[in-house]
Amino acid sequence: MTERIPLIAGNWKMNLDHLQSIALIQKLAWTLNEKGHDFKDVEVSVFPPFTALRSAQTLIDAEKFELNIGAQDISQHSVGAFTGEISGSMLAKLAVKYVLVGHSERRQYHNETDELVQQKVAACFSANLTPIICVGETQSELESHGPSAVPVRQILAALQGHESLKEFVVAYEPVWAIGTGEVATPEQAEQVAQEIRKAIQEVHGEVAEQVRILYGGSVKSVNVAGFMQGPNIDGVLVGGASLDSDEFAGIARYKKHIVL
């Protein structure tokens, strides 16, 4: 079986200016280093706002922190008269490794379609960035179609039509569990992750075994270990809890919470 290194990703959303971002990165890195965190065993990535990416990159490079930087979005365009857009090449120059694509808030508030998400995945591949493709169902979709139909449709749409598939990550975030305090059970999350991996395998073959699947939705240090015991869940995408360095470090140190 392919070994998949767990990924703990913190999406800061529209929070923190560049000075606050620097302070949080410093505290997070110090806390993890103080606890002897092995970044080769559990990878940690933070997703600041665009305005803080340069500051984050400079700090991480200067201090040789082992954190990775992610961006919260990407333009489907590579260059041109697209006011307010950020291209993949711009992100690559800032040592960005991951890009969130198709987050439910982008789909909901910016009307991003499956087609647009597919184009943004292509933009990531073109710039040698790793997309974290976000999928998930609303409460009404869950009731109408069941727990895996919408996520499976979304991931297959995002992966179709590419000349070749480079590295990508999937983040399953049930919309009904984002910022609501509601949370899927580990068994529910594992079931959907299993269906996602099965669907990728049926269409794209062996790449499915290499793909990391994250769970997101009201993840905290007190519940993360339960999700991470599922064989198909390889990490978590954390929202509000990632703004607290101690809490996020606790999530990244989930192995300390697992009782075998």
Secondary structure, DSSP 8 states (H G I E B T S, - for coil): ------EEEEE--S---HHHHHHHHHHHHHHHHHTT--TTTSEEEEE--GGGHHHHHHHHHHHT---EEEES---S-SSSS-TT---HHHHHHTT--EEEES-HHHHHHS---HHHHHHHHHHHHHTT-EEEEEE---HHHHHHH-SSHHHHHHHHHHHTT-SS----EEEE--GGGSSSS----HHHHHHHHHHHHHHHHHHHTTHHHH-EEEEESS--TTTHHHHHTSTT--EEEESGGGGSHHHHHHHHTGGGG---
